Every structure is written in C-alpha cells, then in structure tokens.
Amino acid sequence: MGFLVVENVSHTYFSKDAATEALQDIHLTIEAGEFVSFIGPSGCGKTTLLSIIAGLISPTTGNVYIDNQKVYGNKELSIGYMLQQDYLFPWKTIEENIILGLKLLNKPFDGKIASKLLEDVGLPSIEKKYPRELSGGMRQRVALARTLAVDPKVLLLDEPFSALDYQSKLKLEDLVSKMLKAYSKTAILVTHDIGEAIAMSDRIFLFSKRPGRIHQTFEVPEEIRNLTPFEARSHSSYSPLFQEIWKELESLEH
Ligand SMILES: Nc1ncnc2c1ncn2[C@@H]1O[C@H](COP(=O)(O)OP(=O)(O)OP(=O)(O)O)[C@@H](O)[C@H]1O
C-alpha cells in the first residue's frame, strides 16, 4: 500500500434543487516524499479532491488513507494547506502567526522554531513585524513556514503561486521545492500552469472535464526532477513534455 491512497472516490454536491457531480471514481497512490501535481480543465474537481484528501469533506463514495489511517474525521493527522491567499492574521506578528497552528494543536514546541523556519525561508529577523509590512512573496514564504511548523504528514498546495508576479513566483517555486526536499515532505500541487507542474513534480495527474476522472498520468523525466524548478524550465526534455500535456489538455477542453 502507498503512503497516500485515494480509493474509489466519487463526489457529488447536493443543493436544494441541483446535484453537481464533481468527481468520479478516482484511484491514485502517492509514495512518501513524492511531489505530484493535479491539472485539468476549470471546474473538474481538483480543489474538491484536495478538500477530501485534507479530510475537510467526506466523499460521497470511497476513502482516502494517509499512512494507513483514514483521513476523514481523524484529528491525529496533521495536513498542511497552502492557498493562493496567505490568510495570515493581520493583528498578529509574524512569529505569532507561525506558531499559531502549534498552539491550536496543543503541540509542545521549541521557542526558537519560528526564527529557525524564518531563516530557512530566507527571512531572518522579521519575527516582530506584522503581515502588512511584507510583500506578497514574503507573506507566502511566511505561510510556507507556518505550514511546515506543525510538521504535517502531507502538504496540499492549492495554486499558492498564482497571485504572485512572475519573478516572485519562480523564486517561491524554487524555495518550496528546496524546503520540501529538505524536510522530506509528500506534497500535492493544484495548478493551471503546465510549466509549473513539470518544473516541480515527480508525476502529473491530468483530470478530465467535470465530473473529474484521471485522464492520464505523466512521469516527469528524472533529468528534470533533479533540477531546481527554475533550471528545469530550460532543460531540453521540458518543452516536449509541455507540448504533450498541452495538446492533451486542449483536447479535453473542446
Ligand atoms: N460547495 C459546493 N457546492 C456545490 N457545488 C460545488 C461546491 N464546490 C464546488 N462545486 C462545484 O463542483 C465542481 C468542481 O469544483 P472544484 O472547485 O473542485 O473544481 P476545480 O477543478 O478546483 O476548479 P478550478 O480549476 O476552476 O479552480 C464545479 O462545478 C463547482 O462549481
């Protein structure tokens, strides 16, 4: 059995007068330490699947297991979530924001953890500052530090780079990739950016139009996986894979 297993998951949203089938019969397995991406047409259920993997919603059918434990209703599993917006609390200092999760979980922690993580993400000495004093890219780096502080078993990244300018986005991709390797984390990235998926992942799952199913899985060649996301974009194997995924995605959208 793999580290993260999505077994036979389907999901339908019900409202008073409509039923929306978001996902249909999803099976996938992710190994510990692996980095995978979900891409697919808009509305195909990627965020729904992340919410199911996070244990935030119960799927209509099927189950998700992390480290052999069922996720839904499991309070022991810590799963990190990084979103497009950083959701830092403006009235709390950077340090308070980083240790908040640990406090909420009642986990014992080292008083220097915020400083150490801030140093790791390249932002030393900003513990006492407030979120409003930082740029968008810096705030996302603090969000990364906050996510890592609770030592999550899995990190779920829902378009965390998409609100940033191009240069900040490339820098943050490199940093996230480096940090996740250093901390041996398993991660899932949802993105609309094929290049980002190739540059950051070991494998890419392409979803079909709603109701989302796994249409195709792409292995990223090893020579790209060993590079930083920035370097990966200029490797000779990058462009052929980009074209292949692009064509497949186009065929799904028409
Ligand atoms: N809470 C909800 N209630 C009803 N329908 C929902 C709800 N959340 C999502 N949906 C619908 O389920 C489908 C899948 O949505 P989801 O956000 O998972 O897709 P997505 O692939 O992440 O989309 P995008 O790429 O545009 O972010 C969409 O048709 C959406 O409108």
The ligand as an SDF file (V2000), in Angstrom:
LIG
                    3D

 31 33  0  0  0  0  0  0  0  0999 V2000
  -19.6730   23.7150   -2.1330 N   0  0  0  0  0  0  0  0  0  0  0  0
  -20.1050   23.4180   -3.3570 C   0  0  0  0  0  0  0  0  0  0  0  0
  -21.4240   23.2540   -3.6250 N   0  0  0  0  0  0  0  0  0  0  0  0
  -21.8650   22.9570   -4.8650 C   0  0  0  0  0  0  0  0  0  0  0  0
  -21.0460   22.8140   -5.9340 N   0  0  0  0  0  0  0  0  0  0  0  0
  -19.7240   22.9660   -5.7320 C   0  0  0  0  0  0  0  0  0  0  0  0
  -19.1750   23.2930   -4.4470 C   0  0  0  0  0  0  0  0  0  0  0  0
  -17.8280   23.3830   -4.5590 N   0  0  0  0  0  0  0  0  0  0  0  0
  -17.5460   23.1430   -5.8550 C   0  0  0  0  0  0  0  0  0  0  0  0
  -18.6810   22.8900   -6.5610 N   0  0  0  0  0  0  0  0  0  0  0  0
  -18.7640   22.5360   -7.9870 C   0  0  0  0  0  0  0  0  0  0  0  0
  -18.0400   21.3340   -8.1880 O   0  0  0  0  0  0  0  0  0  0  0  0
  -17.2770   21.3830   -9.3890 C   0  0  0  0  0  0  0  0  0  0  0  0
  -15.7920   21.1750   -9.0670 C   0  0  0  0  0  0  0  0  0  0  0  0
  -15.2840   22.3210   -8.3640 O   0  0  0  0  0  0  0  0  0  0  0  0
  -13.7600   22.4650   -7.8990 P   0  0  0  0  0  0  0  0  0  0  0  0
  -13.6090   23.7940   -7.2620 O   0  0  0  0  0  0  0  0  0  0  0  0
  -13.3850   21.2650   -7.1350 O   0  0  0  0  0  0  0  0  0  0  0  0
  -13.0080   22.4240   -9.3090 O   0  0  0  0  0  0  0  0  0  0  0  0
  -11.5270   22.8780   -9.6980 P   0  0  0  0  0  0  0  0  0  0  0  0
  -11.0380   21.8500  -10.6650 O   0  0  0  0  0  0  0  0  0  0  0  0
  -10.7190   23.1080   -8.4830 O   0  0  0  0  0  0  0  0  0  0  0  0
  -11.8140   24.2460  -10.4450 O   0  0  0  0  0  0  0  0  0  0  0  0
  -10.8230   25.4470  -10.8450 P   0  0  0  0  0  0  0  0  0  0  0  0
   -9.7590   24.8260  -11.6870 O   0  0  0  0  0  0  0  0  0  0  0  0
  -11.6930   26.3870  -11.6360 O   0  0  0  0  0  0  0  0  0  0  0  0
  -10.3240   26.0350   -9.5680 O   0  0  0  0  0  0  0  0  0  0  0  0
  -17.5910   22.7270  -10.0290 C   0  0  0  0  0  0  0  0  0  0  0  0
  -18.6290   22.5310  -10.9640 O   0  0  0  0  0  0  0  0  0  0  0  0
  -18.0840   23.5740   -8.8670 C   0  0  0  0  0  0  0  0  0  0  0  0
  -18.9970   24.5430   -9.3080 O   0  0  0  0  0  0  0  0  0  0  0  0
  1  2  1  0
  2  3  1  0
  2  7  2  0
  3  4  2  0
  4  5  1  0
  5  6  2  0
  6  7  1  0
  6 10  1  0
  7  8  1  0
  8  9  2  0
  9 10  1  0
 10 11  1  0
 11 12  1  0
 11 30  1  0
 12 13  1  0
 13 14  1  0
 13 28  1  0
 14 15  1  0
 15 16  1  0
 16 17  2  0
 16 18  1  0
 16 19  1  0
 19 20  1  0
 20 21  2  0
 20 22  1  0
 20 23  1  0
 23 24  1  0
 24 25  2  0
 24 26  1  0
 24 27  1  0
 28 29  1  0
 28 30  1  0
 30 31  1  0
M  END
$$$$
